[in-house]
Amino acid sequence: MDLQTTLHWVYVALMLGGALLFWVWSRDPKGVPQYEYSIAMMIPIWSALAYLAMAMGQGKTEVAGQTTHYARYADWVVSTPLLLLALAFTAMYYVPKEKRSVTLLASLAGADIVMIICGLLADLSENSTARLTWFLCGVGAFVAVVYLIWGPLRRIAQESDPELAAGYTRLTAFLSVLWVCYPTIWALGPSGLGVLGQTLETALFVFVPFLSKVGFSILDLSFLRKLGPPKMASV
């Protein structure tokens, strides 16, 4: 078993461990709605399935002499909208369900899905012009995601409660830093400039996703469990 395969198996184990932790927490929810725990569990379970495929030598193809792990994109196109949904629900924690903006949630998920698909198309492109074009389109969608989580969603948290706003800001900063790492790793890896080797890229795409999925959900749920049952705000 080579190092890359070992890293994929380690990732699967870490994701399943995170899902188990969130299930245990859901048995004593401390007033946090069960859908928060369901989202937190779905993220690592889906991600583990994608990386299980890679651990078994599936979910990849050769494009222009480089290995494209399309299983990663199958992971991200589901898990990252769920992450953003969890973040949005934290911002709207004190907002009654019937007053939560479906348009805002749909825009957030839509921009994220566009970003992931553009990344996949960039990875599947055989010439540098097409690769760069799709990469920049993905960056544009990423900018839209950043605007939505730091703009409208942060205002909702600020209008709801100071403690909620502070916690939301910390969570958003944590996730934003990690999400900047994704295009950076891609740009420096074999699909981009080739500064990073395939093994190092694989290691980074294990470490960073673990932090952004399980790490984020641990911080998010811990914060919500500290807040307790949601109190309804007037917004």
N, C-alpha and C positions, 0 to 999 in steps of 0.2 A: 504493500500500500504506500503510495507516494505521499508527500507532505500535503499537497493540495487536497487530496481525498481525505486525509486525516483531519484537516481543518474543517472540511465540510461536515464530517461526522461529529466533531466537537460542537459545531454550530447547532446541529440538530439536537444534540443533548441539552445544550444551553437553552434553546427555545422551548423544548418540552419541559425543562425544569422551571422556566418562567411561567408557562401556562399552568403548571401544577401549583405554583405559589399563588397565582391569582385565583385559582379554584378554591384553595384553602382559605384565602381571605374572604371569598364570597360566602363562605359558610358563616362567617361573623362579619357582616357587611358594615356594621357601625353606622347605619343610616344612609349609606351610599347606595343609590339605585342599582339594581342588579344588571341593568344594561351596561353600566360602566365596566363591570367585571366581565361581562360577555364579550365586549369589544376587546378588552385587554387580553382575554384568552384566545380570541380568534386570530389576533395579530401574530403571535409566535407559533401557533399551530399551523397556520397557512404558510408562514415563512419556513417552518421546519419541513413541510412537505416539499417545497421548492428545492431546498438544499439537500433533501434526501435524494431527489432525482439526480442532483449533481454528484452526490457522494457515490451513487451507483453508476456514474459515467454517462448519465443522460442529461438532456436539457442544454446541449451545446452544439455548435456547428463551426466550421472553418469558413472565414470570410477574409479574403485578401491576405491569406497567410497567418491570420490571427484567430484565436479561439473566442467566439462570442457565446457567452453563457446566457442564452435567452430565458433560462429558468429563473435567473435573477429578476428579469423584467416581469415574469409571471408572478413572482413574489411581490415586487414593488407595486404593481398595478392594483393589487388588492390591499396589501398591508399599509401602504402609505396613505391612501384615502381614509382608512380606518384610524390611523394615527391622528390625522388632521381632524377627523370627526370627534375623537376623544378629546383633543385639545379644544375644539369648538364647544363641546358639551361642558367642559370646565369653565370656559368663558361665560356660558349661558346657564351655569349651575343654579342661579337664583331666578332665572327667567322661566315663567310657566311654559309648559310644552307647547300650548296653543299659540304662544307669542314668539316662539323661536322662528327665525327667518329661514324658511326653506330655500329661498333664493340665494342667500349667503352660503348656506351649507352646500347647495348644488354647485355654486360657482367655485367654491374651494375644492371640492372633489373633482370637478371638471378640469380646472387648471392643472391639478396634480396629475390626472390621468393623461392629459395632453403632454405634460412634461415627461412622463415615463415612456409614452409611445414614441415621442421624438428621440429620446435616448436610445430606444431599441432600433429605430430606423437609422440613427447615426452609426450604431454598432454594426448594422447589417450592410452599410454602404461600402462599396468597393473602391470608390475614388474619394480623394481628400476633399474635393469641393462639396460633394453631397454630404459627406460626413460632417464637415464644418457647418454647413447650412442647417442640418437637423439638430446639431448640438446647440447652435445659437437659438434656434426656435425653442428648444427645451429650456434654455436659460431664460428666455422671455417668459415662458409659462411659470418658471420658478420665481421670477420677480413678482408675478401676479399673486402667487401663493404667499410670498413674504408680505406683500402689501395687505392682503386680506387678514392675515393673522396678527400683524402689527398695527393695522388700522382699525377697521370695523369691529373685529372681535375683541381687540384690546379695549376699545371704547365701551363695549357692552360690559366687560368685566369691571372697568373703572366706575361705570354708572351704577353697578350693582352693590359693591362692597369693597372697602379699602383692602381688607385682608385677602379677599378673592383676587383683586387686581394685582396685588403684589405677588401672590403665588402664581397667577397666570403669566405674569411677566417673566418670572424665573423659569417656568416651564418652556415658554416660547423661546427665550434666549438659549436654553439648553438644546432644544430641538433645532433651532436655526443654525447654531454652530455646527452640529453634526450633519445637517443636511447640506451645508456648504461643502462638507468633506466629500460627498458623493460625486458631484461633477468634477471636483478637484482631483480625486483619485482616478476618475475616468479619463480626464484630460492628460494626466501624467502617466497613465498606464499604457499597456500595449495597444489599445484601441485609439489612443491619442498620440502624445509625443513620444511614448516609449521610454520615458525616464525610469519608470518602475517596471520590474520584471513581473511575469505572470504569477509567480509564487507570492511575492510581496503584495501584489494587487489582491490576490485571493485572501491573504491574511487580513488586509485592511477591510475587505468586504465581508469579513467575519466579525472583526472587532467593532467597527462603526455601526453596522446594523444591529448588533447585540445591544449596544448602548442606546441606539435610537428607538428600539422596539421594547425590549424588556426593561432596560434602564429607565427610559422615559415613563413607561407604565408603572414602574415601582414608585417613581417620584410623584406621578400624577395621582395614583390611588392613595398613596400615603398622605398626600396633601388633602384629598377629599375626605379621607377617613378622619383626619384631624378636624376638618370643618364640621363633619357630622351631617345630619339630614338637611337637605336644601331648604332654605327659607325663601319664600317667593318675593322677588323684588317688583317694583312698580314699572320697570322698563318692559 
